[in-house]
Amino acid sequence: MGLRRLFGRGGDEDGRGAAEVDTRITSPVCMPGQPVDAEVVIRGGARGLAIDELALEVVVQALHWDGSPSEESVCDLSASSWAERVAAGSEKRLAFRGRLPWETPVTEIGGQAVGAVVSVVTKLSWDSEAPVADTDLLHVTAPPLYEAVLAAFAEEGYRVDGSQVRDSYIPDAESQSGRYQSLFLTAPTLGADRFAELEVVLHQNAVGAMVYVRRADRSTFEWEDKPPARTFAAAHHEVGHVDFGSRVRDALRKLALLDG
């Protein structure tokens, strides 16, 4: 990401010699509950750059109760050092680090994008000028627990077909962020006696996740207005040692009873 086009300080009309700020995500893999690292490269250009403020924030696109979009803060990244002045013709590199909360939505599962948008926003003000900002997409990989639970759903014929991030609390669930991610699972080959589409939420923390399973309703955004859910718990330490298939089948059986 380069902010050259946003200010081009000190350059000619073609932008040559302008000061530059470039943000790079340096973590090889970003995952909920794990650190995320970034590096900001500042080049002073022909005239140098006096920085008033430089901040990095992780944000996610979410939907309000009425379906309207919003951009919500996930966490801030902190700098290991600070540079107030970058001389002309010189370059400085600043390392930033933060930890993604356990409730951070994932953008991909098994290498497949699921529609969630998580970004790192770089905010910069310099020489008392008005602040500018630029955005870099952050790829957040599903943790092993997600993969194991969703593999059990796949054994029943259900595979992920997109997601929505909701700016809302799950009733009676402990939450640090006040948002959750609904994963939509479809099974087009199943018979009429099975649910054609499910909505699954993995509400995760450091111990594991509470898994909510319900009939999908993509057009309803309030939790209480959606179809009732069945739940089961899954722990991180169970991955690779426990077959979650029996819990998934039990949840589907109980879900079917609600329609009986």
C-alpha positions in Angstrom: 0.0 0.0 0.0 1.5 3.4 -0.9 0.1 6.8 0.2 2.0 8.6 -2.6 -1.2 9.4 -4.5 -2.9 10.7 -1.4 -0.4 13.5 -0.7 2.7 13.3 -2.9 4.5 15.8 -0.7 7.6 17.3 -2.1 7.3 15.7 -5.6 7.0 17.2 -9.1 3.8 17.1 -11.0 4.4 13.5 -12.0 4.9 12.5 -8.4 8.6 11.9 -8.7 10.5 12.7 -5.4 7.3 12.5 -3.3 7.4 11.3 0.2 5.9 7.8 0.6 4.4 5.6 3.3 4.0 1.9 2.6 2.2 -0.5 4.9 3.0 -4.2 4.6 1.4 -7.1 6.5 4.4 -9.3 7.5 2.6 -12.1 9.3 2.8 -15.3 7.1 -0.6 -16.4 8.6 -3.2 -14.3 10.4 -5.6 -16.1 12.6 -8.0 -15.3 15.5 -6.3 -15.3 18.8 -2.9 -15.0 17.2 -0.5 -12.0 16.7 -0.6 -9.9 13.5 2.6 -8.1 12.4 2.9 -5.2 10.0 5.7 -2.9 8.9 5.4 0.7 7.8 8.1 2.0 5.5 8.5 5.8 5.4 10.5 7.4 2.7 11.3 11.1 3.1 11.3 12.0 -0.6 12.9 15.2 -1.8 11.9 17.4 1.2 11.5 15.1 4.1 8.5 14.4 6.3 7.6 15.5 9.8 5.0 13.0 11.2 2.4 14.2 13.7 0.5 10.9 14.0 0.8 7.4 12.5 -1.7 4.7 13.6 -2.7 1.2 12.4 -6.2 -0.2 13.1 -7.8 -3.5 12.2 -11.4 -3.1 11.1 -14.2 -5.3 9.8 -17.2 -4.6 7.7 -20.4 -5.6 9.5 -24.2 -5.3 9.2 -26.4 -3.5 11.8 -29.7 -4.8 13.0 -31.5 -3.3 10.0 -29.0 -4.7 7.5 -27.2 -1.3 7.0 -23.4 -1.6 6.7 -20.9 -0.3 9.2 -17.1 -0.5 9.7 -16.2 -1.7 13.2 -12.9 -1.7 15.1 -11.3 -5.0 15.8 -8.0 -4.0 17.4 -5.1 -1.5 17.2 -1.6 -2.4 16.2 1.2 -0.8 18.4 4.5 0.5 17.1 7.7 -0.9 18.6 9.4 2.5 18.0 8.5 6.0 16.7 9.9 8.3 14.1 8.8 12.0 14.3 11.0 13.1 11.4 12.2 11.3 8.2 14.9 13.3 6.5 14.9 14.0 2.8 16.2 11.0 0.8 16.2 8.7 3.8 14.0 5.7 4.8 12.7 4.5 8.1 10.9 1.2 8.9 8.6 0.9 11.9 7.3 -2.5 13.1 3.7 -2.7 14.4 2.1 -5.6 16.3 -1.2 -6.6 17.8 -3.2 -9.7 18.6 -6.4 -10.5 16.8 -9.2 -11.1 19.3 -10.6 -14.7 19.4 -13.9 -13.3 18.0 -12.3 -11.8 14.9 -14.2 -12.9 11.8 -12.4 -15.2 9.3 -12.1 -14.2 5.7 -11.2 -17.7 4.3 -11.9 -21.3 5.3 -9.8 -24.1 3.7 -8.5 -21.5 1.2 -12.0 -20.4 0.2 -13.1 -16.8 0.6 -16.3 -16.6 2.6 -17.2 -12.9 2.0 -16.0 -11.3 5.2 -13.9 -8.2 4.7 -11.2 -7.4 7.4 -8.7 -4.6 6.7 -5.7 -2.8 8.2 -6.3 1.0 8.0 -3.2 3.2 8.1 -3.9 6.7 9.4 -1.3 9.4 8.9 -1.0 13.1 9.6 2.1 15.1 8.8 3.3 18.7 9.1 0.0 19.6 10.7 -1.8 18.7 7.5 -5.3 17.0 7.6 -5.0 13.3 8.2 -5.1 10.8 5.4 -5.9 7.1 5.5 -5.5 4.0 3.3 -6.6 0.4 3.6 -5.0 -3.0 3.1 -7.1 -6.2 3.1 -6.2 -8.6 5.9 -6.6 -12.3 5.1 -7.7 -14.1 8.3 -7.5 -17.8 8.1 -9.9 -20.1 10.0 -8.3 -21.8 13.0 -8.0 -25.6 13.2 -11.2 -25.8 15.4 -13.2 -24.2 12.6 -11.8 -26.6 10.1 -12.6 -29.6 12.2 -16.1 -28.6 13.1 -17.0 -27.7 9.5 -15.4 -30.9 8.2 -18.0 -32.7 10.4 -20.8 -30.7 8.7 -19.3 -31.6 5.3 -19.6 -35.3 6.2 -23.4 -34.6 6.5 -23.4 -32.9 3.1 -23.2 -29.3 4.2 -20.4 -27.0 2.9 -19.7 -23.3 3.5 -21.4 -21.0 1.0 -20.6 -17.5 2.3 -21.0 -15.6 5.5 -22.2 -12.3 7.1 -20.7 -10.4 10.0 -23.4 -9.0 12.3 -22.8 -6.0 14.6 -24.9 -7.5 17.4 -24.6 -9.6 20.6 -25.6 -13.2 21.0 -28.0 -13.3 23.9 -26.6 -14.8 27.1 -23.1 -15.3 25.5 -20.0 -13.7 26.9 -18.6 -11.4 24.2 -15.7 -8.9 24.0 -16.6 -7.5 20.6 -20.4 -7.4 20.4 -20.4 -9.0 16.9 -20.5 -12.4 15.4 -20.0 -14.1 12.1 -22.7 -16.3 10.5 -21.5 -19.0 8.2 -24.0 -20.2 5.7 -23.9 -23.9 4.8 -25.8 -25.4 1.9 -26.6 -29.0 1.0 -28.3 -28.9 -2.4 -28.2 -32.7 -2.9 -30.0 -33.6 0.3 -33.6 -34.8 0.3 -36.6 -32.7 1.1 -36.5 -34.0 4.7 -33.2 -32.3 5.4 -32.5 -28.6 5.8 -31.3 -27.1 2.5 -29.4 -24.3 4.2 -28.0 -23.9 7.7 -26.6 -20.9 9.6 -23.7 -21.8 11.8 -22.0 -19.5 14.3 -18.7 -20.5 16.0 -18.5 -18.1 19.0 -14.9 -18.6 19.9 -12.6 -17.8 22.9 -9.3 -19.1 24.2 -10.8 -22.4 25.4 -12.9 -23.3 22.3 -16.2 -22.3 20.8 -19.9 -22.6 21.3 -21.4 -23.7 18.0 -24.9 -22.4 17.2 -26.8 -24.2 14.5 -30.1 -23.0 13.0 -32.1 -22.9 9.8 -30.7 -20.1 7.7 -32.4 -16.8 7.3 -30.1 -14.4 5.5 -32.6 -11.5 5.4 -33.3 -11.4 9.1 -30.6 -9.6 11.2 -31.9 -9.6 14.8 -30.8 -12.8 16.6 -34.1 -13.1 18.4 -36.1 -12.9 15.2 -34.2 -15.7 13.5 -35.2 -19.4 13.7 -34.3 -21.0 17.0 -30.8 -22.5 17.4 -29.3 -25.7 18.8 -25.8 -25.5 20.4 -22.9 -27.7 21.2 -19.4 -27.0 22.6 -16.1 -27.7 21.0 -12.6 -27.2 22.5 -9.4 -26.3 20.9 -7.6 -29.2 22.5 -10.1 -31.7 21.1 -9.0 -31.0 17.5 -7.3 -34.1 16.1 -8.5 -36.3 19.0 -12.3 -36.0 18.8 -14.7 -36.7 16.0 -17.2 -33.8 16.0 -19.6 -35.8 13.8 -21.7 -37.1 16.6 -22.2 -33.6 18.0 -23.2 -32.2 14.6 -25.6 -35.1 14.0 -27.2 -34.6 17.4 -27.6 -30.8 16.8 -29.3 -31.5 13.4 -31.6 -34.1 15.0 -32.6 -31.6 17.7 -33.0 -28.9 15.1 -35.4 -31.2 13.1 -37.5 -31.7 16.3 -38.2 -28.0 16.4 -40.0 -28.3 13.1 -41.8 -31.4 14.2 
